[in-house]
């Protein structure tokens, strides 16, 4: 299927799910679950957490499906829910780390994680969360500037600016790695 037919199918499934059709809801879950898990994993860098966050997100999506007035926005809406849950999870983990003083363990984990990634991936992982999120949404999830702005609840100009600086930082880090 192409993007247009995928979007139309998603809209139809959302409308049917809003009318209580469980099969349509199951098809939506089937179509989007892996993509949402992949996005949550790129945000959290923790596969188990990503799966849990997406499961929680599906519960919220199902519970609030009737609130979605424009079915064509399902993709953006679902990613926004996963994004918000991922950000909350990251903040909670940061609080736990500060409280438990597990800084050494965290640094060891980062060092071993870096061995698994190439220079570009390491560069992306070095970015601040706000820039990394935009880069992931733009390049890996094929969202437009406008859609990213909707997902994150920020202005399009802010998205463009963060994308510009994220690209610049990745280039700088990459050139340092190869020299």
Secondary structure in CASP SS format (residue, H / E / C, confidence):
PFRMAT SS
TARGET T0000
AUTHOR 0000-0000-0000
METHOD secondary structure of the structure
MODEL  1
X C 1.00
X C 1.00
X H 1.00
X H 1.00
X H 1.00
X H 1.00
X H 1.00
X H 1.00
X H 1.00
X H 1.00
X H 1.00
X H 1.00
X H 1.00
X H 1.00
X H 1.00
X H 1.00
X H 1.00
X H 1.00
X C 1.00
X C 1.00
X C 1.00
X H 1.00
X H 1.00
X H 1.00
X H 1.00
X H 1.00
X H 1.00
X H 1.00
X H 1.00
X H 1.00
X H 1.00
X H 1.00
X H 1.00
X H 1.00
X H 1.00
X H 1.00
X H 1.00
X H 1.00
X H 1.00
X H 1.00
X H 1.00
X H 1.00
X H 1.00
X H 1.00
X C 1.00
X C 1.00
X H 1.00
X H 1.00
X H 1.00
X H 1.00
X H 1.00
X H 1.00
X H 1.00
X H 1.00
X H 1.00
X H 1.00
X H 1.00
X H 1.00
X H 1.00
X H 1.00
X H 1.00
X H 1.00
X H 1.00
X H 1.00
X H 1.00
X H 1.00
X H 1.00
X C 1.00
X C 1.00
X C 1.00
X H 1.00
X H 1.00
X H 1.00
X H 1.00
X H 1.00
X H 1.00
X H 1.00
X H 1.00
X H 1.00
X H 1.00
X H 1.00
X H 1.00
X H 1.00
X H 1.00
X H 1.00
X H 1.00
X H 1.00
X H 1.00
X H 1.00
X H 1.00
X H 1.00
X H 1.00
X H 1.00
X H 1.00
X H 1.00
X H 1.00
X H 1.00
X H 1.00
X H 1.00
X H 1.00
X C 1.00
X C 1.00
X H 1.00
X H 1.00
X H 1.00
X H 1.00
X H 1.00
X H 1.00
X H 1.00
X H 1.00
X H 1.00
X H 1.00
X H 1.00
X H 1.00
X H 1.00
X C 1.00
X C 1.00
X C 1.00
X H 1.00
X H 1.00
X H 1.00
X H 1.00
X H 1.00
X H 1.00
X H 1.00
X H 1.00
X C 1.00
X C 1.00
X H 1.00
X H 1.00
X H 1.00
X H 1.00
X H 1.00
X H 1.00
X H 1.00
X H 1.00
X H 1.00
X H 1.00
X H 1.00
X H 1.00
X C 1.00
X C 1.00
X C 1.00
X C 1.00
X H 1.00
X H 1.00
X H 1.00
X H 1.00
X H 1.00
X H 1.00
X H 1.00
X H 1.00
X C 1.00
X C 1.00
X C 1.00
X H 1.00
X H 1.00
X H 1.00
X H 1.00
X H 1.00
X H 1.00
X H 1.00
X H 1.00
X H 1.00
X H 1.00
X H 1.00
X H 1.00
X H 1.00
X H 1.00
X H 1.00
X H 1.00
X H 1.00
X H 1.00
X H 1.00
X H 1.00
X H 1.00
X H 1.00
X H 1.00
X C 1.00
END
